[in-house]
């Protein structure tokens, strides 16, 4: 963000501001080629200026260097999601395999499945995430606890979607309702 501020001249037209910010980000990335955050900023600047291909190329290069970086992977998956959901899924699955923080990576994949309407896959992935043990102390433990809470809430909500789609009297509906209640009860403890 500071790149944007340093690259902006208040009296320059918007197009020149964009070009200056892009040039500044490219220069900074050349000096710091292993900086995932700069790659994300550059990709966003390129996309904002209309260069989607350049944005994706920048993110793909960053993902090759940092395959488990959640900022790079999340942004790349967002770019792919609108045009090629299978690529977005592949990127997220590869990131999950490479991630040191499996819980966070699985949560991103589960959210992707939710956004693309794949409820069964979302529920299964949230359950995988819940099976990842919370380790460490301090902030790591808090983050792990928050992911666990998010996962239980997401499963409960998705199960309610299954109930609405399947009907309350169907076996799938009854099973989903019981599971939703179970997770809801755990959240209340």
Backbone as CSV, one residue per row, in Angstrom:
resi,resn,N_x,N_y,N_z,CA_x,CA_y,CA_z,C_x,C_y,C_z
1,UNK,0.817,-1.192,0.000,0.000,0.000,0.000,0.855,1.247,0.000
2,UNK,1.984,1.162,0.693,2.858,2.325,0.674,3.412,2.541,-0.721
3,UNK,3.520,1.449,-1.507,3.934,1.596,-2.898,2.946,2.473,-3.658
4,UNK,1.675,2.250,-3.393,0.660,3.053,-4.056,0.784,4.518,-3.673
5,UNK,0.996,4.758,-2.397,1.095,6.137,-1.923,2.334,6.831,-2.477
6,UNK,3.468,6.118,-2.497,4.690,6.720,-3.023,4.599,6.922,-4.528
7,UNK,3.865,6.073,-5.224,3.761,6.165,-6.675,2.737,7.177,-7.140
8,UNK,1.972,7.718,-6.244,0.888,8.615,-6.617,1.346,10.072,-6.553
9,UNK,1.060,10.793,-7.600,1.284,12.235,-7.609,-0.081,12.876,-7.724
10,UNK,-0.411,13.740,-6.797,-1.764,14.286,-6.735,-2.162,15.048,-7.985
11,UNK,-1.218,15.653,-8.669,-1.575,16.437,-9.850,-1.526,15.628,-11.141
12,UNK,-1.099,14.401,-11.070,-1.009,13.565,-12.266,-2.357,12.925,-12.567
13,UNK,-2.690,12.775,-13.845,-3.927,12.074,-14.213,-3.899,10.626,-13.711
14,UNK,-5.062,10.064,-13.556,-5.202,8.714,-12.994,-4.381,7.684,-13.755
15,UNK,-4.359,7.743,-15.066,-3.613,6.760,-15.862,-2.124,6.831,-15.536
16,UNK,-1.604,8.040,-15.395,-0.191,8.193,-15.050,0.085,7.678,-13.633
17,UNK,-0.868,7.884,-12.745,-0.715,7.383,-11.384,-0.639,5.855,-11.389
18,UNK,-1.516,5.231,-12.170,-1.508,3.773,-12.271,-0.181,3.279,-12.819
19,UNK,0.273,3.902,-13.906,1.528,3.485,-14.528,2.701,3.669,-13.571
20,UNK,2.705,4.787,-12.840,3.787,5.044,-11.879,3.772,4.000,-10.761
21,UNK,2.596,3.667,-10.271,2.489,2.667,-9.205,2.931,1.299,-9.704
22,UNK,2.556,0.940,-10.921,2.948,-0.345,-11.501,4.467,-0.393,-11.678
23,UNK,5.037,0.666,-12.195,6.488,0.725,-12.378,7.206,0.601,-11.040
24,UNK,6.723,1.313,-10.048,7.324,1.254,-8.723,7.242,-0.165,-8.143
25,UNK,6.077,-0.807,-8.280,5.916,-2.169,-7.769,6.818,-3.147,-8.516
26,UNK,6.923,-2.995,-9.837,7.808,-3.875,-10.619,9.261,-3.695,-10.196
27,UNK,9.673,-2.441,-10.020,11.045,-2.174,-9.584,11.306,-2.790,-8.215
28,UNK,10.355,-2.619,-7.312,10.512,-3.168,-5.969,10.575,-4.694,-6.018
29,UNK,9.744,-5.302,-6.888,9.744,-6.758,-7.013,11.064,-7.251,-7.615
30,UNK,11.636,-6.479,-8.539,12.941,-6.859,-9.093,14.018,-6.853,-8.011
31,UNK,13.922,-5.915,-7.073,14.888,-5.841,-5.981,14.611,-6.909,-4.908
32,UNK,13.354,-7.284,-4.769,12.936,-8.265,-3.751,12.079,-9.347,-4.419
33,UNK,12.707,-10.199,-5.234,11.938,-11.155,-6.044,11.177,-12.211,-5.255
34,UNK,11.515,-12.387,-3.997,10.838,-13.413,-3.197,9.830,-12.810,-2.232
35,UNK,9.289,-11.647,-2.584,8.322,-10.979,-1.715,6.899,-11.249,-2.207
36,UNK,6.208,-12.189,-1.560,4.850,-12.506,-2.006,3.902,-11.313,-1.928
37,UNK,4.035,-10.495,-0.896,3.121,-9.365,-0.734,3.261,-8.372,-1.880
38,UNK,4.485,-8.119,-2.329,4.686,-7.196,-3.446,4.080,-7.781,-4.719
39,UNK,4.205,-9.083,-4.890,3.594,-9.729,-6.058,2.080,-9.556,-6.055
40,UNK,1.472,-9.688,-4.893,0.019,-9.513,-4.782,-0.370,-8.072,-5.112
41,UNK,0.378,-7.108,-4.568,0.092,-5.697,-4.845,0.248,-5.408,-6.332
42,UNK,1.326,-5.889,-6.934,1.539,-5.677,-8.364,0.403,-6.303,-9.174
43,UNK,0.010,-7.510,-8.826,-1.086,-8.167,-9.554,-2.375,-7.360,-9.441
44,UNK,-2.661,-6.837,-8.268,-3.870,-6.032,-8.097,-3.790,-4.745,-8.916
45,UNK,-2.622,-4.123,-8.948,-2.446,-2.916,-9.761,-2.634,-3.226,-11.246
46,UNK,-2.035,-4.331,-11.688,-2.171,-4.726,-13.094,-3.630,-5.007,-13.438
47,UNK,-4.323,-5.717,-12.564,-5.742,-6.018,-12.816,-6.565,-4.739,-12.862
48,UNK,-6.292,-3.838,-11.946,-7.031,-2.569,-11.900,-6.807,-1.763,-13.173
49,UNK,-5.620,-1.900,-13.754,-5.333,-1.164,-14.996,-5.842,-1.908,-16.232
50,UNK,-6.422,-3.096,-16.025,-6.993,-3.845,-17.139,-6.120,-4.966,-17.663
51,UNK,-4.969,-5.187,-17.060,-4.050,-6.224,-17.522,-4.243,-7.499,-16.702
52,UNK,-5.338,-8.212,-16.957,-5.635,-9.445,-16.228,-4.558,-10.513,-16.466
53,UNK,-4.111,-10.618,-17.723,-3.097,-11.622,-18.041,-1.802,-11.344,-17.275
54,UNK,-1.409,-10.088,-17.197,-0.211,-9.720,-16.447,-0.372,-10.003,-14.966
55,UNK,-1.574,-9.748,-14.444,-1.850,-10.008,-13.031,-1.723,-11.497,-12.734
56,UNK,-2.331,-12.319,-13.570,-2.278,-13.771,-13.368,-0.854,-14.282,-13.518
57,UNK,-0.137,-13.783,-14.505,1.250,-14.199,-14.710,2.117,-13.862,-13.494
58,UNK,1.911,-12.679,-12.941,2.654,-12.258,-11.748,2.358,-13.195,-10.576
59,UNK,1.091,-13.525,-10.393,0.698,-14.402,-9.289,1.170,-15.833,-9.500
60,UNK,1.132,-16.300,-10.736,1.628,-17.653,-11.016,3.116,-17.757,-10.696
61,UNK,3.887,-16.735,-11.065,5.319,-16.732,-10.754,5.533,-16.718,-9.240
62,UNK,4.742,-15.917,-8.536,4.865,-15.858,-7.077,4.457,-17.178,-6.434
63,UNK,3.418,-17.811,-6.964,2.965,-19.099,-6.426,4.012,-20.185,-6.654
64,UNK,4.747,-20.099,-7.761,5.811,-21.072,-8.018,6.927,-20.928,-6.988
65,UNK,7.193,-19.687,-6.548,8.244,-19.442,-5.556,7.757,-19.711,-4.129
66,UNK,6.489,-19.419,-3.890,5.913,-19.552,-2.543,4.587,-20.296,-2.628
67,UNK,4.618,-21.609,-2.909,3.380,-22.339,-3.181,2.392,-22.395,-2.020
68,UNK,2.867,-22.199,-0.806,1.963,-22.271,0.338,1.560,-20.917,0.889
69,UNK,2.002,-19.828,0.245,1.692,-18.505,0.781,0.208,-18.203,0.599
70,UNK,-0.515,-18.006,1.685,-1.964,-17.826,1.575,-2.388,-16.560,0.822
71,UNK,-1.590,-15.501,0.894,-1.958,-14.271,0.175,-1.891,-14.484,-1.323
72,UNK,-0.798,-15.096,-1.775,-0.608,-15.331,-3.208,-1.659,-16.310,-3.716
73,UNK,-1.777,-17.424,-3.035,-2.692,-18.478,-3.469,-4.141,-17.991,-3.454
74,UNK,-4.514,-17.309,-2.387,-5.886,-16.798,-2.303,-6.214,-15.824,-3.408
75,UNK,-5.280,-14.931,-3.703,-5.513,-13.942,-4.761,-5.550,-14.610,-6.129
76,UNK,-4.629,-15.535,-6.372,-4.615,-16.252,-7.654,-5.906,-17.051,-7.831
77,UNK,-6.350,-17.717,-6.794,-7.597,-18.481,-6.883,-8.781,-17.562,-7.177
78,UNK,-8.788,-16.366,-6.596,-9.866,-15.416,-6.885,-9.863,-15.008,-8.354
79,UNK,-8.684,-14.785,-8.907,-8.605,-14.436,-10.332,-9.130,-15.567,-11.202
80,UNK,-8.752,-16.800,-10.865,-9.192,-17.951,-11.645,-10.671,-18.283,-11.436
81,UNK,-11.187,-18.027,-10.267,-12.532,-18.483,-9.918,-13.590,-18.013,-10.919
82,UNK,-13.468,-16.788,-11.375,-14.466,-16.270,-12.302,-14.367,-16.827,-13.706
83,UNK,-13.166,-17.245,-14.126,-12.987,-17.692,-15.507,-12.756,-19.194,-15.629
84,UNK,-12.102,-19.784,-14.636,-11.777,-21.206,-14.711,-11.742,-21.805,-13.304
85,UNK,-12.937,-22.134,-12.766,-12.991,-22.664,-11.399,-12.130,-23.905,-11.175
86,UNK,-11.919,-24.711,-12.201,-11.086,-25.906,-12.008,-9.632,-25.511,-11.729
87,UNK,-9.165,-24.432,-12.358,-7.814,-23.944,-12.063,-7.748,-23.396,-10.644
88,UNK,-8.786,-22.691,-10.238,-8.827,-22.152,-8.870,-8.754,-23.299,-7.868
89,UNK,-9.522,-24.347,-8.119,-9.507,-25.502,-7.220,-8.128,-26.161,-7.203
90,UNK,-7.512,-26.309,-8.365,-6.188,-26.929,-8.434,-5.149,-26.117,-7.656
91,UNK,-5.221,-24.790,-7.783,-4.298,-23.914,-7.059,-4.495,-24.083,-5.553
92,UNK,-5.740,-24.098,-5.120,-6.026,-24.233,-3.689,-5.624,-25.608,-3.152
93,UNK,-5.830,-26.650,-3.934,-5.429,-27.994,-3.506,-3.906,-28.109,-3.422
94,UNK,-3.206,-27.538,-4.411,-1.741,-27.559,-4.382,-1.223,-26.774,-3.179
95,UNK,-1.866,-25.659,-2.892,-1.460,-24.848,-1.745,-1.697,-25.596,-0.440
96,UNK,-2.784,-26.342,-0.381,-3.071,-27.126,0.817,-1.992,-28.183,1.032
97,UNK,-1.574,-28.815,-0.046,-0.526,-29.831,0.060,0.802,-29.217,0.500
98,UNK,1.082,-27.982,0.058,2.361,-27.334,0.368,2.345,-26.546,1.671
99,UNK,1.179,-26.279,2.197,1.058,-25.379,3.353,1.607,-25.990,4.630
100,UNK,2.218,-25.133,5.425,2.610,-25.561,6.759,1.431,-25.415,7.714
101,UNK,0.529,-24.490,7.407,-0.687,-24.282,8.205,-1.851,-24.931,7.454
102,UNK,-2.028,-26.233,7.667,-3.063,-26.984,6.943,-4.467,-26.472,7.257
103,UNK,-4.689,-26.041,8.493,-6.017,-25.563,8.861,-6.444,-24.375,8.024
104,UNK,-5.571,-23.391,7.889,-5.881,-22.204,7.111,-6.085,-22.550,5.636
105,UNK,-5.222,-23.406,5.103,-5.326,-23.795,3.697,-6.628,-24.556,3.431
106,UNK,-6.985,-25.461,4.320,-8.241,-26.204,4.157,-9.444,-25.280,4.274
107,UNK,-9.360,-24.287,5.153,-10.461,-23.323,5.286,-10.652,-22.558,3.981
108,UNK,-9.562,-22.166,3.328,-9.667,-21.458,2.032,-10.325,-22.359,0.980
109,UNK,-9.932,-23.630,0.961,-10.516,-24.566,-0.005,-11.999,-24.781,0.294
110,UNK,-12.350,-24.922,1.561,-13.760,-25.097,1.933,-14.585,-23.872,1.533
111,UNK,-14.033,-22.688,1.747,-14.738,-21.458,1.352,-14.932,-21.404,-0.157
112,UNK,-13.931,-21.847,-0.921,-14.065,-21.912,-2.380,-15.233,-22.826,-2.756
113,UNK,-15.299,-24.000,-2.113,-16.390,-24.922,-2.417,-17.746,-24.292,-2.068
114,UNK,-17.802,-23.578,-0.971,-19.045,-22.889,-0.609,-19.432,-21.881,-1.689
115,UNK,-18.466,-21.061,-2.093,-18.729,-20.008,-3.075,-19.153,-20.558,-4.425
116,UNK,-18.703,-21.759,-4.745,-19.055,-22.353,-6.040,-20.242,-23.312,-5.927
117,UNK,-20.881,-23.343,-4.749,-22.094,-24.130,-4.578,-21.888,-25.619,-4.386
118,UNK,-20.688,-26.018,-4.082,-20.384,-27.443,-3.879,-20.483,-27.745,-2.385
119,UNK,-21.698,-27.835,-1.916,-21.971,-27.946,-0.483,-21.360,-29.215,0.123
120,UNK,-21.518,-30.339,-0.530,-20.991,-31.597,0.000,-19.474,-31.524,0.141
121,UNK,-18.802,-30.982,-0.883,-17.343,-30.836,-0.819,-16.945,-29.850,0.273
122,UNK,-17.712,-28.777,0.417,-17.420,-27.789,1.456,-17.509,-28.416,2.839
123,UNK,-18.579,-29.154,3.079,-18.749,-29.800,4.391,-17.603,-30.770,4.657
124,UNK,-17.274,-31.588,3.663,-16.189,-32.568,3.838,-14.856,-31.865,4.114
125,UNK,-14.602,-30.765,3.444,-13.332,-30.059,3.630,-13.286,-29.355,4.983
126,UNK,-14.424,-28.766,5.399,-14.469,-28.178,6.744,-14.206,-29.260,7.792
127,UNK,-14.750,-30.461,7.577,-14.516,-31.547,8.535,-13.035,-31.940,8.561
128,UNK,-12.387,-31.948,7.394,-10.947,-32.207,7.362,-10.211,-31.146,8.175
129,UNK,-10.640,-29.895,8.009,-9.999,-28.797,8.731,-10.186,-28.968,10.234
130,UNK,-11.368,-29.414,10.653,-11.613,-29.621,12.078,-10.729,-30.720,12.659
131,UNK,-10.291,-31.644,11.818,-9.439,-32.743,12.285,-7.983,-32.317,12.465
132,UNK,-7.629,-31.129,11.951,-6.262,-30.628,12.124,-6.110,-30.156,13.569
133,UNK,-5.156,-30.714,14.288,-5.012,-30.319,15.692,-4.538,-28.871,15.839
134,UNK,-5.065,-28.214,16.844,-4.617,-26.871,17.178,-3.322,-27.020,17.957
135,UNK,-2.273,-26.415,17.434,-0.965,-26.541,18.081,-0.410,-25.168,18.406
136,UNK,0.615,-25.171,19.217,1.277,-23.928,19.576,0.537,-23.213,20.682
137,UNK,1.041,-22.082,20.996,0.426,-21.267,22.034,0.211,-19.859,21.521
138,UNK,-0.302,-19.025,22.356,-0.495,-17.616,22.024,-1.369,-17.410,20.809
139,UNK,-0.866,-16.635,19.859,-1.637,-16.299,18.660,-1.944,-17.520,17.800
140,UNK,-1.005,-18.452,17.719,-1.244,-19.662,16.917,-2.416,-20.454,17.478
141,UNK,-2.487,-20.563,18.780,-3.597,-21.289,19.408,-4.911,-20.546,19.205
142,UNK,-4.868,-19.227,19.333,-6.080,-18.427,19.125,-6.579,-18.560,17.690
143,UNK,-5.646,-18.487,16.734,-6.026,-18.646,15.325,-6.624,-20.031,15.079
144,UNK,-6.005,-21.043,15.650,-6.523,-22.399,15.504,-7.917,-22.539,16.091
145,UNK,-8.123,-21.953,17.264,-9.454,-21.983,17.885,-10.481,-21.258,17.028
146,UNK,-10.085,-20.124,16.451,-11.005,-19.378,15.592,-11.352,-20.167,14.333
147,UNK,-10.365,-20.849,13.763,-10.646,-21.688,12.596,-11.607,-22.814,12.964
148,UNK,-11.405,-23.417,14.125,-12.296,-24.487,14.579,-13.724,-23.960,14.721
149,UNK,-13.880,-22.795,15.325,-15.200,-22.189,15.502,-15.829,-21.872,14.150
150,UNK,-15.028,-21.305,13.259,-15.525,-20.988,11.915,-15.971,-22.249,11.192
151,UNK,-15.185,-23.313,11.309,-15.533,-24.569,10.651,-16.824,-25.167,11.170
152,UNK,-16.985,-25.170,12.491,-18.222,-25.723,13.068,-19.439,-24.889,12.642
153,UNK,-19.291,-23.574,12.654,-20.402,-22.710,12.234,-20.721,-22.918,10.756
154,UNK,-19.685,-23.031,9.934,-19.900,-23.226,8.493,-20.617,-24.543,8.219
155,UNK,-20.187,-25.614,8.893,-20.844,-26.913,8.694,-22.303,-26.834,9.120
156,UNK,-22.554,-26.197,10.237,-23.929,-26.072,10.714,-24.798,-25.336,9.686
157,UNK,-24.290,-24.225,9.160,-25.042,-23.472,8.142,-25.230,-24.281,6.867
158,UNK,-24.171,-24.948,6.416,-24.264,-25.741,5.185,-25.213,-26.916,5.359
159,UNK,-25.191,-27.518,6.538,-26.144,-28.599,6.804,-27.577,-28.089,6.695
160,UNK,-27.821,-26.870,7.137,-29.169,-26.298,7.010,-29.535,-26.111,5.530
161,UNK,-28.534,-25.784,4.700,-28.790,-25.711,3.255,-29.183,-27.083,2.721
162,UNK,-28.511,-28.124,3.202,-28.839,-29.492,2.780,-30.267,-29.830,3.202
163,UNK,-30.653,-29.446,4.419,-32.012,-29.701,4.904,-33.016,-29.010,3.977
164,UNK,-32.749,-27.760,3.628,-33.671,-27.024,2.747,-33.763,-27.667,1.373
165,UNK,-32.643,-28.162,0.858,-32.649,-28.779,-0.469,-33.266,-30.177,-0.453
166,UNK,-33.001,-30.929,0.598,-33.437,-32.329,0.655,-34.828,-32.494,1.240
167,UNK,-35.221,-31.556,2.053,-36.495,-31.682,2.745,-36.279,-32.246,4.139
168,UNK,-37.043,-31.742,5.060,-36.892,-32.110,6.458,-37.221,-33.575,6.714
169,UNK,-38.088,-34.156,5.916,-38.499,-35.540,6.141,-37.604,-36.563,5.448
170,UNK,-36.711,-36.115,4.556,-35.824,-37.069,3.877,-34.726,-37.531,4.832
171,UNK,-34.120,-38.666,4.512,-33.018,-39.178,5.348,-31.846,-38.196,5.350
172,UNK,-31.500,-37.654,4.157,-30.415,-36.672,4.092,-30.741,-35.440,4.926
173,UNK,-31.980,-34.999,4.854,-32.405,-33.839,5.631,-32.330,-34.088,7.122
174,UNK,-32.783,-35.260,7.554,-32.739,-35.601,8.988,-31.295,-35.699,9.483
175,UNK,-30.442,-36.326,8.676,-29.031,-36.469,9.050,-28.360,-35.104,9.145
176,UNK,-28.606,-34.261,8.140,-27.998,-32.930,8.121,-28.499,-32.082,9.289
177,UNK,-29.780,-32.188,9.613,-30.340,-31.424,10.732,-29.708,-31.853,12.054
178,UNK,-29.542,-33.157,12.238,-28.923,-33.661,13.464,-27.470,-33.179,13.569
179,UNK,-26.760,-33.217,12.453,-25.373,-32.755,12.458,-25.307,-31.247,12.721
180,UNK,-26.184,-30.488,12.095,-26.215,-29.035,12.323,-26.454,-28.726,13.787
181,UNK,-27.379,-29.441,14.398,-27.671,-29.230,15.817,-26.473,-29.595,16.681
182,UNK,-25.789,-30.675,16.328,-24.624,-31.105,17.090,-23.528,-30.031,17.066
183,UNK,-23.233,-29.506,15.899,-22.209,-28.461,15.808,-22.672,-27.184,16.502
184,UNK,-23.950,-26.877,16.370,-24.486,-25.695,17.049,-24.349,-25.846,18.567
185,UNK,-24.634,-27.032,19.068,-24.482,-27.293,20.519,-23.016,-27.129,20.948
186,UNK,-22.086,-27.603,20.128,-20.669,-27.457,20.463,-20.253,-25.993,20.508
187,UNK,-20.825,-25.211,19.606,-20.501,-23.775,19.571,-21.017,-23.049,20.810
188,UNK,-22.092,-23.535,21.376,-22.696,-22.882,22.547,-21.947,-23.190,23.835
189,UNK,-21.098,-24.204,23.817,-20.386,-24.594,25.048,-19.298,-23.615,25.391
